[in-house]
Amino acid sequence: MPHTLPYVTVAGTLTKVLEKIKTAAVPDRFTQDFLATKLGFKGGPAKTVIPFLKKIGFLGTDGAPTDLYKRFRNPAQSGTAMAATMKQGYATLYEMNEYLHDAPEDDLRGLVVQATGAEQDSRVVQAVVASFKALKAQAKFDQVEEPEHEESGEAEPVKPPAGSLLRTSAGFNIAYTISLNLPASTDVAVFDAIFKSLKENLLRP
């Protein structure tokens, strides 16, 4: 069954819109009025932008900007967000070639023809290829994000929640908890004797 792939009629307009998105405030809804008034794009080619942004995951079905849209505006995450967007929007093509973004244009065109069932020189194929390339120009597929916490080669010692430590010759610690039922006595000497015995017999290093 032929697949419908996302595309805009004029890839140059898409590139300019994406640049404006990076600098403009995030709207509650990305509408044609926002596109025309805030971003300055009117006319026929601009009308295909919103349906395209919805298909690639930049906008929800109600026109609300998604997390990918917001990450794309962050200079530190813009490239990786676009890469994720492309893999989502062109999932059908990436199922055929997981390294599609590195493939020659002829290979890309061939997969588009295969997926859509359209003729090689059709306007649809040309528009899909041009739209894919416009997104690719702003994507970073080889960027590795730094882990939140760098792990060292040695494991940190585990601290017991309560009790004392008994160190053994094997080089590890055993944690234990002591519960005492003290006698009802007002004689301090009784308690001194109890804790002295604990120290001498149980708490020795």
N, C-alpha and C positions, 0 to 999 in steps of 0.2 A: 504494500500500500504506500503510495507517495506521501511524503511528509511535507508539512508547511514549515519552512524555516524563517526566522525573523530577518527582516531587512527594511531599510528605508529607501526611498526613491533617489535621494541625493546624499551620498556618503559625506560630502563636504559639509553639508548642513549639520549632520550628526556630530562631526568632529567639533564644530564651533559650539554646538549646544553643550557638549560634554565639558568644554573649557569653561563655559558660563556657569555650569552646575557647580564647579569647584569653588567659585567665588561668591555666588549668590546664596542668600540665606535659604535654609531648608523650609519649603512650604508645608502646610498641613496637607494640601492636596496639590498635585502637579497637574494643573489644568491647561487648556488651550489659552485661557486668559493669562495665566502665569507665564506661559511660554512666550506669548506675544508682548505682554506689558513689562514683565520683570526681566526676561532674557532677551527680548527684542527680535523674536523670530515670528514672522507672519507668512501667510501664503501657503500654496499647495505643498511644497516639500516638507514644511514644518509640521503639517498635519499628520504625517506618518510617524513622527518621532514618539509621541506618547504611546501608541499601540506597541511600538518597537520596545520602548523602555519597560513596558509591562511584560512582554514576552521574555526578555532577558533577565528579569528579576530585580530591576531597579525600582519598579513601582508595583504596588499591590493592585488588585483588580479595581479598587476604589480610587486609585490614583495617589495613595499615600506613599511617600518615599520609604523604602525598605532599609534594612541594616546595611545591605550592600551599597545602596545609594550614599548613605552617610559615611561609610568607610572609604568610599571612593573620593570623598571630599577631604579626607585626611591625607596630607602629603606622605606621611609615613606608611600608609596602608593602601594608597590609591592604586598602585600597580598590581598588588596581590588581589585586591578587591575586584579589579577588572578581569584578572585571570579567572577568578572563581565565577564571575558573571558569564564569561564566555563559555566555560564548561557547563554551566547551567542552561544558558540560552541555546547552545548548539550541542546539546547532549547527544542527539541523534548522530551527528558527525563524529563526536568524540568516541562513541561506541565503535565506530569503524576504524578510527585511528586516534589513539590516546595522545599522540604527539602531533596532532593536527596543526598546532600553531607553529611547528618547525617544518612542516611539509612545504614543498614548492607550490607555487600558485596553480600549476597545472594539476597537481594531485588534489588540491583543495577544490578546484573546479570540477574535477571528475567525481569527487564524493558528493558534491552538491547536486550534480546531474543525476547521480545514482539515487540520492535520497528523495529528490523532488519529482523525478520522472520527466523533467522538462528538457527541452533541447539545449544543446551546449551553448548556442549563441542567443538564447532567449534573454529577454530583459530581466526576468526573475533571477536567473542564474547569475547574471552580471551584478545585479543589485545585492544578492546575498554575499557574493564574494567581496564586493566593495565594502559592504557593511562590516563583514568579519574583519577585514584588513584595517578598517577605521578603529575598531575596538582593540585589535592586536597592537596597534601603534602606542596604546596607552597601558598595555598590560605587562606584567613582570611575572613570568612563570618560574624563573629560576631563583627568585628571591626567597631566602630562608629566614623565617622569623626567629628571633632570639627567644630561648625558653625563659619563662618567668623566673625560675630559680635554677642557678647553675649547680649541678650535682658534683660533689667531689668524689675522689676515688675511694675514700674511706668512709665507712658508715659511722654515724655519730652514735655515741653510747646512749643506751636507753636508760632513762632515769625512772626508778620505781616510784609509783604514786605515794607510797607510804611505807613505813617500816625501816629496817636497816639492811645493810649489805653484808653478806658473808663472802669474802674473797677466797677463791679456791686456787689450787696449784694449776688447774687446767687453763687459767687465764680468763675466766668469765665470772660474772657476778650473779649471785642468787639473792633475790629479794624475798623478804618475809615480813609478816606483820604479827606483832605480839599483842594479845588482848589480856588485860589483867583484871581480875576480880579482887579488889583490895578489901582487906578486912575492915570492919567498922571499929576503928581504934583511934584514939587521940594521942597515942604514944608515938612520937616522932621516930624513936629508935626502931620501931617495927618497920616503918617505911624505908628508913636508911638501910636496914638489913636486906630488904627485898631488892632494892635497886643496886646495892652493892653486889648481891649475888648475880643479878642479871648482867652487870658489867663484867664480872669475872668469868662467867660461864658461857654467856651467849653473845656478848658484844665484842669479844676479843677479835682483833684484826687477824 
